[in-house]
Amino acid sequence: MDRERIVLIVLAAIFVVGLIIRMNHRSSIRIRCYRIDINQASLFELDALPGIGPKLAERIIRFRDSIGGFDSLGQLVAVKGISGRTLAKLKPYLKPLKEE
C-alpha cells in the first residue's frame, strides 16, 4: 500500500510540474512573436501583455485617447498602475515609437 501511494504521489507531482511548465511556456510565447504598436493596440492585445489585465488595458486606452496618442513609451508611467519597473517589463513587447 505504501509503495502504491508513493508512486501515485510522484506521478501527480510530475503531472503538476508538467502543467506549470506548459502554462509558463504558453504565456511566454503568446505575445513575443510580434511587438505591438501602443498607439493602435486593442484592449485584447494590451490585456495579453505581461502584468496588464483588462482594467489596466482600459486605463491605457483611455489615457491614450485623452492625449491623442503616445509620443514616447515613457508616457505609459503616467497611467495609474504602470511603474517604471512595469514599463521596463513591457518594452520588449512594444514597438518603439518614431521619436525613440
C-alpha positions in Angstrom: 0.0 0.0 0.0 2.8 2.5 0.9 4.6 1.8 -2.4 1.4 2.4 -4.4 0.8 5.7 -2.6 4.4 6.9 -3.2 4.0 6.1 -6.9 0.8 8.0 -7.1 2.3 11.0 -5.3 5.3 11.0 -7.7 3.1 10.7 -10.7 0.8 13.5 -9.5 3.8 15.7 -8.8 5.2 15.1 -12.3 1.8 15.9 -13.8 1.6 19.2 -11.9 5.1 20.2 -12.8 4.3 19.5 -16.5 1.2 21.7 -16.3 3.2 24.5 -14.8 5.9 24.3 -17.4 3.3 24.2 -20.2 1.4 27.2 -18.8 4.6 29.3 -18.5 5.7 28.3 -22.0 2.4 29.4 -23.4 2.4 32.7 -21.6 5.9 33.5 -22.7 5.2 32.9 -26.4 1.7 34.4 -26.7 2.9 37.9 -27.5 6.7 37.6 -28.1 6.2 36.6 -31.7 5.5 40.2 -32.5 5.6 43.7 -31.0 2.6 45.8 -30.7 2.1 49.5 -31.5 0.9 51.1 -28.3 -1.0 53.7 -30.2 -3.0 51.2 -32.2 -3.2 48.3 -29.7 -6.6 46.9 -29.0 -7.9 46.0 -25.5 -7.3 42.3 -26.3 -3.6 43.0 -27.3 -2.9 45.1 -24.3 -4.5 42.5 -22.0 -2.2 39.9 -23.4 0.9 41.8 -22.2 2.6 40.5 -19.1 1.3 42.3 -16.0 -1.5 44.0 -17.8 -5.0 42.9 -17.1 -8.3 44.1 -18.6 -8.7 47.1 -16.2 -5.2 48.4 -16.8 -5.6 47.9 -20.5 -8.8 50.0 -20.4 -6.9 52.7 -18.5 -4.1 52.7 -21.1 -6.6 53.1 -23.9 -8.5 55.9 -22.0 -5.2 57.8 -21.3 -4.0 57.3 -24.9 -7.3 58.7 -26.3 -7.2 61.6 -23.9 -3.7 62.7 -25.0 -4.2 61.9 -28.7 -1.7 59.0 -28.7 1.7 58.4 -27.0 4.7 60.3 -28.2 7.0 58.1 -26.2 6.8 54.8 -24.4 7.9 56.6 -21.3 4.5 58.3 -21.1 3.0 55.0 -20.0 4.1 55.7 -16.5 1.5 58.4 -16.3 -1.1 55.7 -16.4 -2.2 54.7 -12.9 -0.8 51.2 -12.3 2.2 51.4 -14.5 5.5 52.0 -12.8 9.0 52.3 -14.3 9.5 48.7 -13.4 6.4 47.6 -15.2 7.4 49.7 -18.2 10.7 48.0 -18.4 9.0 44.6 -18.5 6.7 45.8 -21.3 9.2 47.4 -23.6 10.3 44.1 -25.2 6.7 43.6 -26.4 6.2 47.2 -27.7 7.3 48.7 -31.0 9.5 51.7 -30.4 7.8 55.0 -31.3 9.2 57.2 -34.0 10.9 59.6 -31.6 12.7 56.9 -29.7 
